[in-house]
Amino acid sequence: MFNQSQLRWLAVWLLRVALAFSFLSAVADRFGLWGPFGVAGVGWGDFERFTAYTARLLWFLPPSLVSPAAILATAAEVIVAGGLLVGWRLHWWAFAAAALLLSFALAMTCALGVKAPTDYSVWTAAAAAFLLGMVALRERGTEGTRQFAGARKPEQYAQARVTQKGAS
């Protein structure tokens, strides 16, 4: 029905869209697009509540930096979501998503305990974003990435296997 290449493309596409829309949904929530606070499924309902939540997570920041941190997190989520949807240099956007989610997971764990980021699957999303980056990087190949000293090229691996089979 589907070959491995088609399934990999579908999995990558679905993960890109899921991560991007998760970021965009959180942003929509903090601007009240899903409804006001108190409606089922609404976490914040407005940016003021989100800023208060940011202050709770980033308890170590001086109060003057909490609002810029909330704005920066929101901008980062919108930008990373756009990059994931566009897909250009996907591996960089996926690694950026992983870093952003990892920072959220760590902040939530330190401030709220391990249950909150686990219940909201933040650790899972961070791992999925990292895996997406690895898959995208593998599909892109080593073009533009640093070669390690002594690393063989694919042709050398094939030649080595033929030589080993001949010696057996």
N, CA, C and O of each residue as an XYZ file, in Angstrom:
672
protein
N       0.827     -1.185      0.000
C       0.000      0.000      0.000
C       0.876      1.254      0.000
O       0.851      2.024     -0.961
N       1.646      1.466      1.062
C       2.585      2.579      1.126
C       3.986      2.019      1.258
O       4.199      1.028      1.955
N       4.932      2.643      0.597
C       6.310      2.209      0.786
C       6.934      2.983      1.946
O       6.337      3.918      2.480
N       8.121      2.583      2.318
C       8.787      3.177      3.474
C       9.022      4.680      3.290
O       8.881      5.451      4.239
N       9.372      5.086      2.097
C       9.623      6.496      1.823
C       8.355      7.324      1.999
O       8.400      8.409      2.578
N       7.226      6.823      1.504
C       5.959      7.531      1.647
C       5.532      7.617      3.112
O       5.040      8.655      3.554
N       5.717      6.533      3.863
C       5.368      6.536      5.283
C       6.254      7.499      6.073
O       5.778      8.181      6.980
N       7.541      7.554      5.729
C       8.441      8.490      6.404
C       8.024      9.925      6.106
O       8.009     10.764      7.006
N       7.682     10.219      4.836
C       7.227     11.560      4.476
C       5.967     11.915      5.260
O       5.851     13.026      5.778
N       5.023     10.979      5.350
C       3.774     11.233      6.064
C       4.036     11.464      7.557
O       3.463     12.377      8.152
N       4.891     10.647      8.155
C       5.208     10.805      9.577
C       5.865     12.155      9.846
O       5.523     12.833     10.815
N       6.803     12.542      8.996
C       7.481     13.834      9.154
C       6.477     14.971      8.988
O       6.475     15.921      9.771
N       5.639     14.876      7.989
C       4.647     15.928      7.744
C       3.681     16.047      8.925
O       3.402     17.152      9.391
N       3.174     14.919      9.404
C       2.236     14.937     10.530
C       2.884     15.520     11.786
O       2.251     16.285     12.514
N       4.131     15.165     12.039
C       4.823     15.685     13.221
C       5.079     17.176     13.090
O       4.925     17.920     14.059
N       5.469     17.620     11.902
C       5.665     19.065     11.673
C       4.387     19.837     11.971
O       4.406     20.838     12.686
N       3.287     19.364     11.421
C       2.002     20.046     11.583
C       1.548     19.979     13.045
O       1.069     20.976     13.586
N       1.692     18.824     13.684
C       1.262     18.685     15.079
C       2.045     19.616     15.996
O       1.456     20.282     16.848
N       3.359     19.670     15.834
C       4.170     20.565     16.660
C       3.829     22.027     16.384
O       3.676     22.821     17.312
N       3.713     22.372     15.119
C       3.414     23.765     14.759
C       2.064     24.200     15.316
O       1.949     25.280     15.896
N       1.044     23.365     15.144
C      -0.281     23.750     15.633
C      -0.361     23.725     17.154
O      -1.165     24.451     17.738
N       0.448     22.911     17.798
C       0.505     22.954     19.266
C       1.050     24.291     19.736
O       0.510     24.898     20.661
N       2.125     24.751     19.097
C       2.663     26.078     19.432
C       1.620     27.163     19.158
O       1.387     28.028     20.002
N       0.995     27.119     17.982
C       0.035     28.148     17.599
C      -1.220     28.116     18.472
O      -1.810     29.161     18.746
N      -1.627     26.934     18.906
C      -2.782     26.820     19.789
C      -2.498     27.464     21.142
O      -3.360     28.139     21.705
N      -1.293     27.257     21.661
C      -0.919     27.886     22.935
C      -0.915     29.402     22.807
O      -1.354     30.114     23.711
N      -0.414     29.891     21.672
C      -0.399     31.337     21.445
C      -1.838     31.858     21.323
O      -2.167     32.907     21.877
N      -2.681     31.133     20.607
C      -4.082     31.541     20.470
C      -4.763     31.598     21.836
O      -5.570     32.491     22.093
N      -4.442     30.656     22.702
C      -5.022     30.630     24.044
C      -4.648     31.877     24.834
O      -5.497     32.477     25.493
N      -3.383     32.264     24.767
C      -2.962     33.424     25.565
C      -3.485     34.750     25.018
O      -3.391     35.775     25.692
N      -4.032     34.740     23.810
C      -4.667     35.949     23.272
C      -6.189     35.839     23.290
O      -6.884     36.671     22.706
N      -6.706     34.808     23.963
C      -8.145     34.656     24.132
C      -8.901     34.138     22.933
O     -10.129     34.222     22.902
N      -8.204     33.602     21.941
C      -8.885     33.129     20.730
C      -9.662     31.827     20.954
O     -10.546     31.499     20.162
N      -9.349     31.092     22.008
C     -10.100     29.874     22.332
C     -11.206     30.172     23.342
O     -11.956     29.275     23.729
N     -11.304     31.413     23.760
C     -12.336     31.813     24.709
C     -11.714     32.403     25.959
O     -10.493     32.409     26.112
N     -12.557     32.901     26.853
C     -12.041     33.494     28.089
C     -11.632     32.415     29.095
O     -12.006     31.249     28.966
N     -10.866     32.828     30.086
C     -10.469     31.922     31.154
C     -11.724     31.369     31.830
O     -12.682     32.099     32.086
N     -11.699     30.084     32.108
C     -12.847     29.429     32.730
C     -13.607     28.550     31.762
O     -14.308     27.630     32.185
N     -13.485     28.813     30.470
C     -14.108     27.954     29.465
C     -13.296     26.671     29.391
O     -12.071     26.702     29.504
N     -13.969     25.550     29.202
C     -13.297     24.255     29.140
C     -12.182     24.273     28.094
O     -12.390     24.686     26.953
N     -11.015     23.824     28.498
C      -9.879     23.730     27.593
C      -9.052     24.991     27.470
O      -8.026     24.992     26.789
N      -9.475     26.062     28.110
C      -8.726     27.318     28.040
C      -7.826     27.404     29.258
O      -8.291     27.352     30.396
N      -6.519     27.537     29.001
C      -5.552     27.600     30.087
C      -5.333     29.001     30.624
O      -5.177     29.200     31.829
N      -5.322     29.975     29.716
C      -5.029     31.351     30.135
C      -6.163     32.305     29.777
O      -6.693     32.991     30.651
N      -6.531     32.353     28.526
C      -7.616     33.234     28.106
C      -7.212     34.661     27.810
O      -7.915     35.369     27.088
N      -6.083     35.094     28.361
C      -5.577     36.425     28.038
C      -4.082     36.478     28.365
O      -3.545     35.624     29.071
N      -3.442     37.497     27.832
C      -1.992     37.576     27.966
C      -1.569     37.882     29.401
O      -0.478     37.496     29.820
N      -2.417     38.566     30.149
C      -2.099     38.887     31.538
C      -1.966     37.611     32.380
O      -1.040     37.483     33.182
N      -2.890     36.678     32.193
C      -2.803     35.394     32.917
C      -1.569     34.617     32.483
O      -0.901     33.987     33.303
N      -1.267     34.666     31.178
C      -0.073     33.972     30.705
C       1.188     34.581     31.318
O       2.111     33.853     31.684
N       1.233     35.883     31.431
C       2.389     36.551     32.039
C       2.519     36.150     33.512
O       3.632     35.963     34.004
N       1.401     36.017     34.211
C       1.442     35.564     35.604
C       1.966     34.120     35.683
O       2.716     33.779     36.598
N       1.571     33.285     34.729
C       2.060     31.905     34.672
C       3.568     31.900     34.377
O       4.319     31.116     34.956
N       3.990     32.771     33.484
C       5.420     32.892     33.167
C       6.197     33.282     34.418
O       7.284     32.759     34.662
N       5.643     34.202     35.215
C       6.296     34.620     36.466
C       6.427     33.438     37.424
O       7.418     33.311     38.143
N       5.424     32.589     37.421
C       5.469     31.391     38.291
C       6.559     30.421     37.836
O       7.287     29.863     38.658
N       6.663     30.226     36.532
C       7.680     29.303     36.006
C       9.086     29.878     36.134
O      10.035     29.156     36.442
N       9.211     31.168     35.899
C      10.516     31.826     35.934
C      10.653     32.643     37.214
O      10.991     33.825     37.170
N      10.394     32.018     38.335
C      10.402     32.646     39.658
C      11.724     33.331     39.981
O      11.767     34.235     40.815
N      12.788     32.912     39.335
C      14.117     33.447     39.611
C      14.385     34.770     38.890
O      15.362     35.453     39.196
N      13.525     35.135     37.935
C      13.721     36.394     37.196
C      13.214     37.578     38.006
O      12.238     37.460     38.747
N      13.882     38.723     37.862
C      13.327     39.938     38.468
C      11.996     40.263     37.791
O      11.841     40.010     36.596
N      11.041     40.813     38.524
C       9.720     41.118     37.951
C       9.768     41.942     36.663
O       8.890     41.806     35.812
N      10.769     42.781     36.516
C      10.860     43.612     35.304
C      11.166     42.791     34.049
O      10.951     43.273     32.936
N      11.661     41.566     34.207
C      12.000     40.728     33.052
C      10.932     39.688     32.716
O      11.036     38.999     31.701
N       9.916     39.575     33.555
C       8.890     38.555     33.324
C       8.083     38.855     32.061
O       7.880     37.965     31.235
N       7.624     40.090     31.901
C       6.843     40.441     30.721
C       7.649     40.274     29.426
O       7.128     39.707     28.465
N       8.916     40.755     29.366
C       9.707     40.488     28.160
C       9.909     38.989     27.908
O       9.955     38.562     26.755
N      10.031     38.193     28.966
C      10.182     36.743     28.796
C       8.916     36.131     28.205
O       8.997     35.246     27.353
N       7.753     36.592     28.647
C       6.484     36.101     28.102
C       6.345     36.469     26.628
O       5.901     35.662     25.812
N       6.731     37.694     26.306
C       6.676     38.149     24.910
C       7.662     37.359     24.054
O       7.336     36.950     22.939
N       8.870     37.145     24.580
C       9.885     36.383     23.851
C       9.442     34.940     23.615
O       9.629     34.407     22.521
N       8.860     34.310     24.623
C       8.374     32.934     24.463
C       7.287     32.869     23.402
O       7.269     31.953     22.580
N       6.384     33.835     23.419
C       5.299     33.875     22.440
C       5.852     34.072     21.027
O       5.446     33.373     20.098
N       6.764     35.008     20.868
C       7.370     35.243     19.554
C       8.121     34.010     19.072
O       8.028     33.643     17.900
N       8.860     33.372     19.965
C       9.613     32.168     19.591
C       8.666     31.068     19.124
O       8.951     30.377     18.146
N       7.548     30.904     19.817
C       6.591     29.866     19.413
C       6.000     30.151     18.031
O       5.848     29.236     17.221
N       5.670     31.401     17.761
C       5.110     31.750     16.452
C       6.145     31.550     15.345
O       5.831     31.008     14.285
N       7.363     31.982     15.593
C       8.422     31.865     14.582
C       8.769     30.403     14.320
O       8.890     29.994     13.165
N       8.929     29.622     15.366
C       9.265     28.203     15.198
C       8.113     27.470     14.504
O       8.349     26.632     13.633
N       6.878     27.779     14.882
C       5.725     27.152     14.214
C       5.734     27.468     12.718
O       5.492     26.587     11.893
N       6.011     28.713     12.374
C       6.089     29.082     10.956
C       7.185     28.331     10.237
O       6.986     27.854      9.120
N       8.343     28.222     10.868
C       9.443     27.473     10.258
C       9.103     26.009     10.055
O       9.444     25.427      9.025
N       8.434     25.409     11.029
C       8.028     24.002     10.888
C       7.032     23.825      9.753
O       7.109     22.854      9.000
N       6.102     24.757      9.629
C       5.101     24.647      8.561
C       5.704     24.861      7.183
O       5.346     24.166      6.232
N       6.616     25.819      7.071
C       7.251     26.080      5.771
C       8.178     24.920      5.408
O       8.195     24.474      4.261
N       8.938     24.438      6.371
C       9.777     23.270      6.151
C      11.145     23.536      5.562
O      11.918     22.595      5.381
N      11.474     24.770      5.258
C      12.800     25.089      4.733
C      13.815     24.911      5.842
O      13.619     25.437      6.937
N      14.899     24.181      5.593
C      15.901     23.860      6.619
C      15.211     23.272      7.848
O      15.418     23.708      8.981
N      14.398     22.279      7.579
C      13.544     21.687      8.607
C      14.317     21.231      9.834
O      13.829     21.352     10.957
N      15.514     20.710      9.630
C      16.261     20.211     10.785
C      16.554     21.323     11.788
O      16.521     21.082     12.995
N      16.840     22.536     11.312
C      17.101     23.644     12.236
C      15.838     24.024     13.000
O      15.895     24.270     14.205
N      14.711     24.073     12.320
C      13.451     24.422     12.990
C      13.054     23.349     13.982
O      12.552     23.655     15.064
N      13.276     22.096     13.622
C      12.939     21.006     14.539
C      13.820     21.057     15.785
O      13.329     20.859     16.896
N      15.108     21.318     15.612
C      15.995     21.431     16.776
C      15.639     22.667     17.608
O      15.753     22.636     18.834
N      15.214     23.743     16.962
C      14.768     24.930     17.705
C      13.511     24.601     18.504
O      13.375     25.022     19.653
N      12.594     23.851     17.899
C      11.386     23.433     18.617
C      11.754     22.554     19.807
O      11.191     22.701     20.892
N      12.699     21.642     19.601
C      13.134     20.769     20.697
C      13.745     21.581     21.831
O      13.466     21.320     23.002
N      14.574     22.560     21.493
C      15.201     23.399     22.524
C      14.150     24.220     23.268
O      14.203     24.343     24.491
N      13.204     24.776     22.533
C      12.142     25.567     23.150
C      11.303     24.698     24.087
O      11.023     25.089     25.220
N      10.909     23.529     23.613
C      10.111     22.628     24.441
C      10.896     22.107     25.633
O      10.347     21.939     26.722
N      12.173     21.854     25.424
C      13.007     21.402     26.544
C      13.114     22.497     27.598
O      13.074     22.211     28.795
N      13.249     23.741     27.166
C      13.313     24.840     28.141
C      11.989     24.973     28.890
O      11.985     25.247     30.090
N      10.858     24.781     28.191
C       9.559     24.807     28.863
C       9.457     23.665     29.867
O       9.015     23.863     30.999
N       9.868     22.466     29.447
C       9.771     21.295     30.320
C      10.632     21.463     31.571
O      10.203     21.123     32.674
N      11.831     21.980     31.402
C      12.712     22.190     32.552
C      12.150     23.249     33.498
O      12.171     23.072     34.716
N      11.650     24.345     32.938
C      11.069     25.403     33.772
C       9.845     24.878     34.518
O       9.678     25.152     35.707
N       8.999     24.135     33.834
C       7.811     23.578     34.475
C       8.189     22.588     35.561
O       7.587     22.579     36.634
N       9.184     21.754     35.289
C       9.607     20.755     36.272
C      10.173     21.422     37.516
O       9.851     21.028     38.637
N      11.011     22.423     37.323
C      11.626     23.113     38.465
C      10.596     23.891     39.279
O      10.678     23.924     40.507
N       9.638     24.510     38.618
C       8.673     25.370     39.314
C       7.456     24.610     39.832
O       6.927     24.925     40.898
N       7.014     23.607     39.073
C       5.741     22.955     39.393
C       5.877     21.483     39.771
O       4.922     20.871     40.250
N       7.059     20.919     39.558
C       7.240     19.488     39.795
C       7.121     18.708     38.492
O       6.807     19.267     37.441
N       7.371     17.435     38.581
C       7.444     16.608     37.378
C       6.070     16.302     36.766
O       5.988     15.985     35.580
N       5.013     16.390     37.542
C       3.689     16.021     37.048
C       3.178     16.943     35.943
O       2.642     16.459     34.946
N       3.331     18.259     36.096
C       2.780     19.214     35.119
C       3.334     19.005     33.707
O       2.545     18.857     32.774
N       4.653     18.987     33.512
C       5.126     18.789     32.142
C       4.839     17.376     31.609
O       4.738     17.169     30.400
N       4.712     16.427     32.514
C       4.379     15.067     32.086
C       2.919     15.003     31.648
O       2.611     14.414     30.612
N       2.015     15.606     32.427
C       0.592     15.616     32.070
C       0.337     16.322     30.741
O      -0.542     15.920     29.978
N       1.103     17.370     30.468
C       0.931     18.119     29.222
C       1.833     17.611     28.100
O       1.909     18.228     27.038
N       2.506     16.505     28.329
C       3.357     15.836     27.323
C       4.445     16.744     26.765
O       4.813     16.619     25.597
N       4.959     17.645     27.572
C       5.997     18.556     27.102
C       7.297     17.786     26.850
O       7.987     18.036     25.862
N       7.626     16.861     27.736
C       8.835     16.047     27.516
C       8.693     15.219     26.242
O       9.646     15.093     25.472
N       7.511     14.660     26.019
C       7.264     13.860     24.818
C       7.378     14.711     23.564
O       7.971     14.286     22.573
N       6.813     15.908     23.605
C       6.889     16.807     22.451
C       8.334     17.225     22.180
O       8.739     17.332     21.022
N       9.109     17.460     23.234
C      10.523     17.829     23.054
C      11.287     16.681     22.397
O      12.087     16.900     21.488
N      11.035     15.463     22.860
C      11.696     14.293     22.266
C      11.267     14.098     20.815
O      12.088     13.759     19.963
N       9.980     14.311     20.534
C       9.476     14.181     19.157
C      10.112     15.225     18.244
O      10.466     14.921     17.105
N      10.256     16.442     18.735
C      10.888     17.494     17.934
C      12.351     17.161     17.664
O      12.851     17.386     16.562
N      13.035     16.623     18.671
C      14.428     16.230     18.476
C      14.521     15.104     17.451
O      15.401     15.121     16.590
N      13.627     14.134     17.536
C      13.610     13.042     16.554
C      13.320     13.571     15.155
O      13.929     13.126     14.183
N      12.395     14.516     15.051
C      12.109     15.143     13.754
C      13.368     15.794     13.188
O      13.653     15.671     11.997
N      14.116     16.485     14.040
C      15.358     17.100     13.596
C      16.356     16.070     13.097
O      17.031     16.288     12.090
N      16.450     14.953     13.797
C      17.389     13.904     13.377
C      16.964     13.284     12.046
O      17.803     13.042     11.179
N      15.677     13.029     11.882
C      15.180     12.464     10.618
C      15.411     13.458      9.481
O      15.864     13.075      8.403
N      15.103     14.720      9.717
C      15.290     15.744      8.680
C      16.765     15.899      8.342
O      17.120     16.076      7.177
N      17.617     15.835      9.344
C      19.056     15.946      9.108
C      19.558     14.752      8.304
O      20.388     14.906      7.408
N      19.061     13.579      8.621
C      19.470     12.371      7.893
C      19.019     12.435      6.432
O      19.765     12.051      5.530
N      17.811     12.915      6.206
C      17.318     13.033      4.829
C      18.107     14.063      4.046
O      18.312     13.922      2.841
N      18.543     15.093      4.737
C      19.323     16.154      4.085
C      20.734     15.665      3.769
O      21.382     16.165      2.850
N      21.197     14.702      4.525
C      22.548     14.194      4.325
C      23.553     15.030      5.075
O      23.187     15.862      5.904
N      24.792     14.815      4.791
C      25.848     15.520      5.499
C      26.199     16.843      4.839
O      27.128     17.527      5.270
N      25.461     17.207      3.797
C      25.705     18.490      3.129
C      25.555     19.622      4.146
O      24.521     19.754      4.802
N      26.562     20.399      4.259
C      26.511     21.525      5.169
C      26.821     21.178      6.604
O      26.829     22.058      7.465
N      27.077     19.912      6.880
C      27.441     19.517      8.236
C      28.895     19.099      8.249
O      29.455     18.709      7.224
N      29.488     19.182      9.399
C      30.911     18.890      9.534
C      31.171     17.387      9.467
O      30.492     16.597     10.122
N      32.145     17.015      8.680
C      32.564     15.623      8.607
C      33.544     15.343      9.732
O      34.447     16.138      9.991
N      33.365     14.224     10.392
C      34.310     13.844     11.431
C      35.548     13.238     10.786
O      35.465     12.586      9.745
N      36.696     13.460     11.417
C      37.963     12.930     10.887
C      37.861     11.419     10.775
O      37.444     10.746     11.718
N      38.231     10.903      9.655
C      38.245      9.459      9.451
C      36.897      8.872      9.091
O      36.779      7.654      8.955
N      35.864      9.711      8.930
C      34.534      9.196      8.597
C      34.545      8.686      7.163
O      35.085      9.322      6.258
N      33.938      7.526      6.986
C      33.860      6.954      5.641
C      32.686      7.532      4.881
O      31.677      7.919      5.471
N      32.824      7.588      3.577
C      31.731      7.968      2.706
C      30.921      6.704      2.419
O      31.451      5.602      2.563
N      29.646      6.827      2.015
C      28.818      5.642      1.750
C      29.464      4.658      0.778
O      29.328      3.445      0.933
N      30.173      5.189     -0.230
C      30.831      4.293     -1.193
C      31.916      3.453     -0.501
O      32.125      2.290     -0.846
N      32.593      4.053      0.468
C      33.634      3.323      1.188
C      33.033      2.214      2.041
O      33.633      1.148      2.175
N      31.848      2.449      2.625
C      31.175      1.404      3.394
C      30.811      0.243      2.481
O      31.015     -0.918      2.837
N      30.274      0.551      1.303
C      29.897     -0.498      0.355
C      31.118     -1.293     -0.066
O      31.064     -2.521     -0.136
N      32.220     -0.609     -0.346
C      33.452     -1.289     -0.737
C      33.975     -2.156      0.398
O      34.441     -3.270      0.158
N      33.904     -1.666      1.627
C      34.365     -2.426      2.775
C      33.542     -3.691      2.954
O      34.094     -4.735      3.304
N      32.209     -3.623      2.718
C      31.370     -4.812      2.849
C      31.703     -5.838      1.780
O      31.747     -7.037      2.054
N      31.941     -5.362      0.548
C      32.301     -6.278     -0.545
C      33.627     -6.947     -0.225
O      33.775     -8.153     -0.424
N      34.593     -6.181      0.268
C      35.905     -6.727      0.602
C      35.788     -7.752      1.725
O      36.438     -8.796      1.677
N      34.966     -7.465      2.739
C      34.793     -8.400      3.853
C      34.127     -9.677      3.394
O      34.495    -10.757      3.857
N      33.152     -9.592      2.493
C      32.485    -10.798      1.977
C      33.441    -11.649      1.167
O      33.387    -12.878      1.209
N      34.320    -10.981      0.428
C      35.297    -11.715     -0.389
C      36.327    -12.424      0.475
O      36.842    -13.472      0.085
N      36.631    -11.875      1.634
C      37.638    -12.474      2.525
C      37.063    -13.640      3.289
O      37.824    -14.467      3.791
N      35.746    -13.744      3.400
C      35.109    -14.813      4.204
C      35.143    -16.137      3.518
O      34.652    -17.126      4.061
